[in-house]
Amino acid sequence: MNLKLVSITNIKKKSLNFHARFSAKQRIYTYIIFNRISKPSIEKNRGWHIRKKLDLKLMKKGAKKLLGTNDFSTFRSSSCNSKSPIRTIKSVKIKEVKNKIQIQFKSKS
């Protein structure tokens, strides 16, 4: 079982003004959908469980519409503190491995 959630791939000295959240140049978000009849037991809190078979081809087609700069107000929490709902999605990758769909978004910070 692979439980690695964060990986350090490079270390560089930065100024004291550097802030891990606000100085980021890119963000990567990964979402997991368990697309099978049985609920996951070991990974039960690591994603969503959807019994009905999802159409990966259709999901990839729809994901393309999220690329670029868009207003994501609809996806924000009512308590969101972000100054703007405008975000730029650089890429969306969707893949399925053993009834587990992984959706990865790369976005400009």
C-alpha positions in Angstrom: 0.0 0.0 0.0 1.4 3.4 -1.0 0.5 6.1 1.5 2.9 8.7 0.3 1.0 12.0 0.2 3.8 14.5 0.0 7.2 14.1 -1.6 10.2 16.4 -1.4 12.0 16.4 -4.8 14.3 19.5 -4.4 15.5 21.8 -1.8 16.7 25.4 -2.3 17.5 28.3 0.0 14.9 31.0 -0.2 14.5 34.5 1.3 12.8 35.1 4.6 9.9 36.5 2.6 9.1 33.1 1.1 5.8 31.7 2.1 5.0 28.0 1.3 1.4 28.8 0.5 1.5 32.2 -1.1 4.8 31.9 -2.9 3.9 28.7 -4.8 4.3 28.8 -8.6 2.1 25.8 -9.2 -0.3 23.6 -7.4 -1.2 20.0 -8.1 -4.5 18.6 -6.9 -5.3 14.9 -7.1 -8.8 13.4 -6.6 -9.6 9.7 -6.4 -12.8 8.0 -7.3 -13.3 4.3 -6.4 -15.4 3.2 -9.3 -16.6 -0.3 -8.2 -19.4 -2.1 -6.4 -17.7 -2.6 -3.1 -16.6 0.3 -0.9 -12.9 0.6 -0.2 -11.9 -0.5 3.2 -8.2 0.4 3.6 -8.5 3.6 1.5 -12.0 4.5 2.6 -11.2 8.1 3.5 -9.0 8.8 0.5 -11.6 9.5 -2.2 -15.2 9.1 -3.3 -17.0 5.8 -3.9 -19.2 5.6 -7.0 -20.8 2.2 -7.8 -22.1 3.1 -11.3 -19.5 2.6 -14.0 -18.2 6.0 -15.1 -17.5 6.9 -18.7 -13.8 7.8 -18.7 -13.9 9.0 -22.3 -16.7 11.4 -21.5 -14.9 12.6 -18.3 -11.8 13.4 -20.3 -13.9 15.3 -22.8 -15.6 17.3 -20.1 -12.3 18.0 -18.3 -11.0 19.8 -21.3 -13.6 22.5 -20.7 -11.9 23.3 -17.4 -8.6 24.2 -19.0 -7.4 27.8 -19.2 -8.5 30.7 -17.1 -12.0 30.5 -15.7 -14.3 31.7 -12.9 -14.6 28.9 -10.3 -17.1 30.6 -8.0 -19.4 27.6 -8.1 -16.7 25.3 -6.7 -15.8 27.5 -3.8 -16.8 27.1 -0.2 -19.1 29.7 1.3 -16.3 30.4 3.8 -13.5 30.7 1.2 -11.0 33.5 2.0 -9.5 33.7 -1.4 -9.5 37.1 -3.0 -10.7 35.9 -6.4 -12.5 32.9 -7.9 -10.5 33.2 -11.1 -8.1 30.3 -11.6 -5.9 29.0 -14.4 -5.9 25.3 -14.9 -2.8 24.2 -16.9 -3.6 20.6 -17.3 -6.1 17.8 -16.3 -5.1 14.2 -16.4 -7.6 11.4 -15.9 -6.5 7.8 -15.6 -8.0 4.6 -14.3 -6.1 1.7 -12.7 -8.0 -1.2 -11.3 -11.3 0.5 -10.8 -9.7 3.6 -9.2 -10.0 6.8 -11.2 -7.3 9.4 -10.6 -8.0 13.0 -11.6 -5.0 15.4 -11.5 -5.2 19.1 -11.9 -2.2 21.3 -12.4 -2.9 25.0 -11.8 -1.1 28.3 -11.6 -1.1 29.5 -8.1 
